[in-house]
Amino acid sequence: MYKPDQDAEGFPHNRFDRLRLPGLIKDQNRTRFLLTSSPGSAIRSHKSEAFSSKALSKVCTYFLTFEKGGAMNSLSKTARAGKAIHVLGAILGVLLFSLSLFSQVNTGTISGVVQDSSGAVIAGATVTIRNVDTGTARTVTSDEGGRYIVPVLPVGNYAVQGQQSGFQTEIRSGITLTVGREEVINLTLRIGQQTQSVTVTGEAPLVNTTTAEISGLVAEREVKDLPLNGRSFDNLITLNPGAVNYSALKSGPSVGSGEGAYFTVAGRRPLDNLFLLNGIEYTGSSNIGITPGGVSGQLLGIDAVREFNVLTDAYSAEYGKRAGAQVTAVTQSGSNQLHGSLFEFLRNSALDARNFFDPPSEGLGGQRIPPFKRNQFGGSLGGPIKKDKAFLYGSYEGFRQRLGLPNVAIVPDDSARGLNPLYPGKAMLPCNVVIPQNLFGNVIDPSTNKPFNYTYKKPLVCPPSGLFDVNADAKMLTFAQKLWPAANGPEQLVKGMPTGTAENFNSPLQQIREDFGTVRFDENISTKDTFTAAATGDDGYNLSPLINPLFGTVARLRSQVDSLQETHAFSPQLINTVRAGFSRAVFWYDSPALDPTLTPDLTLFAGRPSGPIAIGGASAAAVNSFTPAGGGISGNIWNNRNLFTGSDDVQLIRGKHQMSFGVWVQRIQVNANSAGRGNGEADFTSLQTFLEGIPINFVGVPNKTVMYWRSTVGAWYVQDVIQLRPNLTLRAGIRHEFTNGWNEKY
């Protein structure tokens, strides 16, 4: 019975994670005290082997973070601080529960202090934050401590201007605001006329000391300039410490493993990671391979991605749903300047060297090396619809690949297939592999549930030719002739003796087509309202022949992420962001016959493609000396995942307090037909029992097992960041997550 993987949707198997004790982190810029719970699990109810339809899981997190600027001066201070935090941890430890994390952050913050040349703070100064790409501006006033903060800013290039009567105007330019970051821009106003201005250009420091999250930013420059084989931008995740790509260990694309790459971050499993695109979940479609990706094995659209941030630990309350890394990507947007690109990348086998393990040219149709041709092409265009008002951006990328897959298949030789001209129509096997008749006494006929009543028409005496007629069943002899390619290599020998099998060298073409596109619209409705709509889609088809080139696998994948976001500034101190989104990933997997000459009667189930026929072992086994015929065990299975997401986040600034609170809800639909062996599977102990039609095992699922799973998850959170002193920040918050469990629709 199919059950969706709970880890894949944020509900791990029952376990209580260990509680991490408070720690002391010290570097040259700050000492940070962090009290948090280990990301963990929600509780899942069981009833027999089915999920309880009314299970209720709740997750609650309390955390407290201190950040103090400057290095500590003595070990005694460190010891006293560590002891104080351990005491605090003991008091709050009873409140700590496991945490699943979800991030909705796709913006940034600019903050700082306005002071004069003597270092005295300036209250009431006017600070204007201007996006130089779109012309939008936000204006705030510094408080009594000279502080200002402007949250929920779209990523981009900014200039900060500070003004006050009796002082020269200072302009700071060259500021690049990145996703999930807070840039600190302190302004120093000099005495003079306000009409005079001082412009300072510079980049932000590499070390971010304003946020508690442990994260790694992959900025626009890295995304665009670093060379990537396949142009899959998610490979840049491994630039972060503790991130490892182990996609090569996957068994291959399937409804179980999925098409996306596998990343483990900080020791977490890949299904613990969460990918967000413009604040909306970007999901894969398979049962456990929830990492987004296309049939090419790449995550296309590198030109459409401006930057992304990988958060690995110490999240704030606005993050949730999963316990692993939070990968937040932001797409490119239009600006006042028309900009775009066109590209074509080509790889082929014309200049490739021959691989040492490539088969001889006879098995490659006379070619020197297996054929290979990859084309990646596309373009992007962005610009203004109305200057400083509305902007549009679009991007497309196409992927086409034809790759020869050199294989060596072990197939029946001509004598075993009844094609020996000396013995036409007779299945002849070497005497040394024929089993004497008296060993068949315990073989059960599945049609009668009784032992086979079988005797040879001829005595088991090896003729001078060394070949014995096993009196093959006519139907099975046809299977042997049609379901394997003809041998074009040497006979397989065991201890110098023939086996009735031979090698077949082949290099069938793998064919991949994938198309990716994204469109984004931004509008500055007024000085207080901004609106963003984005749509991203990927559609692909992958045809990969098996080692037996007469059969293959077909994977079709379609994914999309649609998002709407509206930000309203009630005042410079009160900002509300409403977001709605829809994510969808559809994965269909089949294993059909690729030889058009195969007739419909050459199957295990009438009217269906042929399932696997394994000789000498089960088709699902990793080791099998005889190449199976038929398709794979996973035929005509599919998985559709739909996510409907809504959220509302509020930022409120009151003096030293930067408060944030919000709600998030997601409706999950998983429709799946994932029962394997729908086309049947037949296993035989040897080539002889196959030709005689005596299976050792036959498995088949006559009907589809479609399941319609539904679940609703949600969360609310409250957080307050208090600037107690210029070098001391207190961060406290609570997040509560809940779910109604998994429920079958019918």
Secondary structure, 3 states (H helix, E strand, C coil): CCCCCCHHHCCCCCCCCCCCCCEEEECCCEEEEEECCCECCCCCCEECCEECCCCCEEEEEEEEEEEEECCCCCHHHHHHHHHHHHHHHHHHHHHCCCECECCCCCCEEEEEEEEECCCCECCCCEEEEEECCCCCEEEEECCCCCEEEEEEECCEEEEEEEECCCECEEEEEEEEECCCCEEECCEEECECCCCCEEEEECCCCCCCCCCCCEEEEECHHHHHHCCCCCCCHHHHHHHCCCEEECHHHCCCCCCCCCCCCCEEECCCCHHHCEEEECCEECCCCCCCCCCCCCCCCCCCCCCCEEEEEEEEECCCCCCCEECCCEEEEEECCCCCCCEEEEEEEEEEHHHCCCCCCCCCHHHHCCCCCCCEEEEEEEEEEEEEEECCCEEEEEEEEEEEEEEECCEEEEEECCCCCCCCCCCCCCCEEEHHHCCCHHHHCCCEECCCCEECCCCCCCCCCCCCCCEEECCCCHHHHHHHHHCCCCCCCCEEEECCEEEEEEEEEECCEEEEEEEEEEEEEEEECCCCEEEEEEEEEEEEEEEEECCCCCEEEEEEEEEEEEEEEEEEEEECCEEEEEEEEEEEEEEEEECCECCCCCCCCCCCCCCCCCCCEEECCCCCCCCCCCCCECCCCCCCEEEEEEEEEEEEEEEEEECCEEEEEEEEEEEEEEEEECCCCCCCEEEECCHHHHHCCCCCEEECCCCCCEEEEEEEEEEEEEEEEEEEECCEEEEEEEEEEEECCCEECC
